[in-house]
Amino acid sequence: MTTVDWIVVGGGITGSALAYELIRQGLSVLLLERHTELQGGSRFGYGGVAYWAGTTDLTRQLCAEGISRLRGLATELDADIQFRELDLVLTIPAALDPAPIAAAYSHFAIPPRLVDVTTACQLEPLLHPHAISGVLTVKHGHIYLGATVAAYRQAFMKLGGTVEVAEVTRLLRDRTQPEQVTGVVCQNQTFQAANVVICAGALGRKLLASSSINVPLYFTHAELIETLPVDVKLRSLVMPAVTKRFELEAEAGRADRDYLWDEPGHEPTPAILDAGAIQFLDGSLRIGQVSRTLTDPQAVIDAIASEQAMRHQIGEVLPALAQLPGTWHHCLVSFSRDRLPLIGAIPAVQGLHLFAGFSNPLAITAPLAQRFAKAATGTSDDLLPQVALTRFQ
């Protein structure tokens, strides 16, 4: 049986980017993905690149590296990832004073500027002027995730990488050294490797837990409405200025609630709705989003009620979108307890690594994948320890 240097488990945006970077370093790499067609957050994500949103030295550096990389990625991968920069419009409800909300954004690397209702409606004519007291706006990156994942995979395979459609059911361990991971077991196959890295997003926790490995990785059930191409033209990415998702993640990922995630049937925090929308270059829209911290990945959700809630909320801000024909979708989105990803070796287990838990994935995945891959070949990196799992010990 052939043993590769690295097995990457999960073929979404994080796994595909990391597999590409590892093989660029001259390593032999096998990428395992359980679906023949893209699923999860890489299928239904908005594609936004919040490169302006760094708030610490670490995140500012990563965001700057990330946008620099993305601006040249299409050329590097020799594929169209539909990269563009457009206006992000952060809406402020009519009942709220815009000034303190704008002040709350002053610590970002590129603070959004506050504009009045008239200027806001010039930026985005679909806005309902009576629903807002103003907006915050800043340039925001955008890619088409499906095209980007496909581009990474194509470039990976051109360099000699292998992609297999297979669902990993458990980790393979050395019989004489149980703390050593030597590969993975799928339903009908076993693959061996010197190193295994889990890039399975929300499902990474369950996979690791099946091998009695507990990591502070959590997930939300994200819900959205997707339309076919329409004639309505949305110029910008519209999101609320006062978002609830990050607060939800911080509460649900608290250390004293970690035990709730070890079994289905719990909801550590109530669901939230951040009403927003983006239109892709083909004219289709994604409208959302509801986020739920249900600990069962297979939890049943009332799709009809969720869709009605999303349509009602988006209709208050962007009335032209409220009744567009569309389909409700649902996917899992991973996160950590401190908004930083979980990257690097898993403590006390040799040959096993994690690359997951991104709250702002598209701004920082590319530089972190590149840094991880260089470190895998012995290059010293003083940034990676800041996102290592050991920071919680």
N, C-alpha and C positions, 0 to 999 in steps of 0.2 A: 504494500500500500504506500502510495506516494505521500510524503509529509511536506507541507508547505511551510513557509516562514510565518505566515499570518492567515488566519481565517477571520473574515469580517462577517458578523451575523447581523443581517438587516440591510436591505438594499434601497432605503429611502435616501433623502438628501445627505444625511450625515454619513451613512455607511458607504454610499457611492463616492462621496468626496474623499473619505478617508482611504478607501481602497485604491483610488487613483493616486493619492499622494504617497501611499506606501509603495506602490509598484514603481513610481517615479524614483524612489530611492534604491532601486535595484533589488527589491525583495520579491519573493514569490508569494502571490496572494490569491486566495479563493474567496469570492463574495457569494454568500448564501442569502437568498431571498425566498420567502415562502409563497409569494404570489407571482403569477405570470404577468399580471397587470398591476400598475402602481396603485397602492392603497394608502390609507392613513393620512397623516398630516401632509405628507409630500404630494398626495393626490388632491387634497381639498384645501390646502393652505392658501392664504391670500397672496403670498409672494412678496410681501413688503420687506424692505431692507432699511431698518431704522438705524442708519449709520450715524445719525446726529445725536443718538440717545445715550451715549456714554456718560456716566456720572462719577466714575472713579478713575484713577490713573490707569488701572487695569482695563476697564471697559472702554475707556476713551482710546487707548492704544489698539485694542482689538478691533473696535469699530473703524478706526482709521485704516488699519491694515486690511480689514474686510472689504471696504468699499473700493480701495485701491485695487485689490485682487479682482473683484467682480467687474470693474470697468474694463479689464483686459481679458476676462475669462473666455468670452466667446472666441476671441482670436486664438487663445492658447488651446482651447478644446476643439477648434475648427467646427463650431456649431453655433446656431442662433439660440441664445437663451432668453431672447426678448427682453434684454436689460434696458431699462429706461429710468429717468429721474422725473418725478412728477410732484405736484403739490400735495402735501398732506394737509388736510383740513380737519382740525380738532374742534368740534363744535362745543359751545358753551350754552347751556340752557338759558332761556329768556329770564328765568327767575333768579339766576345767579349773577353776582358781580364779577365781571371778567378780570379785574385787577389782581385779586389774590390768587386766582387760578393761574394767571400768567406768571406771577411771582414764583409759584411752585415749580415752574419749568426753568427758572433762571440758572440752575446748577448743571444743566445739560451741556454737552460739548458744543452743540450749536443750538442755542435757545430759540424756540419758535417765537415769531413776532405776533403780537396781538393786533388784530385789525377789526374795524367796526363792521356792522351788519351790511352796509352798502358795499364795502370793499369785499366782504366775504362772499356776497352774492355775485360779484363780478368774477371772483376766482372760481366759484362753483354755482352756476346759474340754477341748478336744480334744488338748491337749499331753500327751505321755507323761512322767509325772513322773520316771521313772527314767532318762530320756535327758538330763536337764538338771540343772545345778547352780544355776540361777537364770536370770532374764532381765533385760534392760534394756528399759524401756518409755517411750514418749513419744507424744504426740499427733501424728498424721500425716495429711496431706491425701490425698484420693482423688477422682479424676474418672473418668468413662467416656470413654476417648479417642475412640472412634467418634462419640459424641454431641457431644463438644467440637469435633472437626474439622468435623463437619456444621454446627454452630452458627456457627463462624467463617465458613465458606463461604457459608452462607445470609445472614449479615449483610453479608459482602463483596459479594455479588451485589445485595442490596437497595440498596447505596450506588452501584451502577453498575459494579461489577467484572465481568470476563468470565473464565469458566473454560473451558478447552479440554482435551479428552482427546487428548494427543499426546505422543509420546516424543521428547525432544530428542536428536539424534544428534551435533551439533557446534555450536560457536559460530560466529556470523556476524561476519566482520571487515571493516573498511574496506579496500578494495584499495589505496588510496593511503597509508593509515596502519594497518599491520598490528597495531600495539599497541592499536588502538581496536576494542572489541567493539560491534557495532551491532544485535545481535539473536541469534536462534538458528535453527537449521535442524532441522526434524523430517523424518519420512520423506516426507511429501507436501506439506509446507507450510514457508514461511519467515515468521518473525515478527520485526518490527523494533522496537527500543526504544532510548531514550537510555541506559538502564541495565538490566543483567541481574544477578539475584542467584540464586545456586545454593543451594537448600534441599533438595537431593536426598539428604541424609543420607549413608549409606555409599557410594552410587553417585556421589557428587559427585567423589571422587578420580578415578575412571575417566573421567568426562566431561571433567574439566579436563585430565587427562593426555592425552586424545585431541587436545587443542589445545596440547600441549607445555607445560602449566602444572602445576608440581608444588607441592602444598600438604601440610602435615603433618596430613593427615586420614586416619584409619584406621578399621577396623571389626572387629567380632566377629560371628560366626555365633551367634546366641542361640537356644536350643532350649527348648521348654516343652511341657507337656501341657495341653490345654484340655478341660474337661468341659461337658456340657449341664447345665442346672439340676438340682440334686440336693437331697435332703431334709437332708443333712448341713449343719450350720450352723457355719461358721467365723466367729468374732466379729471377729477382728483380722487385720492383715497380719502374717504371720510370716516372718521372715528370720533368717539366722544373725548373731550379733553379730560374729563374726570372718569377714568376707567376703574373697573372693579376687579379685573382678572388678577392683577398682581397681588392685591390684598387677599383675594381668595386663595391664591397659591401659598402665600406666607402663612395664613391661618391653617390651611389643610396640611402643610408640611411641617408643622411644629413637632419638635422631638417628642413631646408628651402625647402626641396623637399618632405616632408612628405605628403603634401596635394595631390600630384600626385597619391599616392597609394590609395586614397579614391574612385577612379573611374577607369574603364578599359580604354584602348586606349592610355596609356602613356608608354614611355620607358625612364626612368630617365637618363640612361647612355647607350652608345652603347655596343653591344655584344662583348664578348672576347672569345678567344680560347686558352686554356692551354693544349697542347698535351701531353698525358700520357697514360700508360697502366699497367694493372695488370693481372696476370694469376692465376686462382683459382686452388685448389688442384685437381679438376676434369678435368683440362685441358682447360676449357673455359676461354675466355678473355673478359675484358671490356676495351674499348678504348675510349678516349674522350679528353677533354670535352669542349663543348660550354656552356657558361653561358649567359643568357639574362635576363634583368630586365624589363620584360613586365608586366604591372600591372594587366592584365587580366589573371586569372588562366587558362582560357580556350583559350588563344590566339592561333591562327593558325600559325604554323611554317613550313617553307620550309624544309622538312626533307631531300630531295634529295640534296639540296645545302649544308646543314649542314654536311651530311655524306661525301660528296666529300671534304669539307674543312678539316674535321677531318682526313680522309684518307691521304690527301696530307701532312698535317703537321706531322702526326705520321710516314709517309713514309720517311720523311727526316731524322728522327732520328733512327727509327726501320723499315727498308725497308721490312723485312720479314712479317710484320703485315699489311702492307698497303692494300693488296688485299684479305685478308682472308674473306671468306663468313661470313657475320654477319648481324644483324638486328638493325636498328636505334631505339633508345628508348628515352623517355623524361620523366622527373619527376620534381617536384617542391622541392626546398631546401630553408629552412627558414634561416634568419640571422638577427642580430641586427645592430645598427649603430656603435658599438664599439668592435665587435668581441667577446664580452662576451654574454652568454645566458641571457634570461629574466626569472628569477625564483622567485617565491613567490607570495604573495598576490597582487591582483590588487587594487591599491588605490581607495578609496571611494566606493568600492563594497565589501560587507561582504560575506564570503563563497566562493569566486571565486579566483582562483590561475592560474598561468601560468608557464609552464615548456617547453620552446621552444627557438628558435633562436640560436642554437649551430653552430658555424663556425668550430669547431674542436670536433665534437660530441663524437666519440668513445674513445677519450683519457680521457674525463671528465664526461661523462654521469653517469657512475656507481657510482663514489664517490658523485656526486651532488644528485643523486636519494637517496642514503643512508642518506646523510645529511638532505635532505628535509623531508624524512620520520621520522627521529628521532626528528626533530624540530616540526613535526606535533603532536608528543606525549609529547611535552613540554621540550625537551632537548635544552638547549641554544647552539647557534652556532654563532661564531663571523665571520665566512666566508660568510654565506649566504647574509647578508646585502650588500656585495660588488657586488652581481649579482642581487639585487632586482630592480624592476622597478623604485623605488623612486630615483635611482641615476641620472635619467634624469630630475628631477624636479628642 
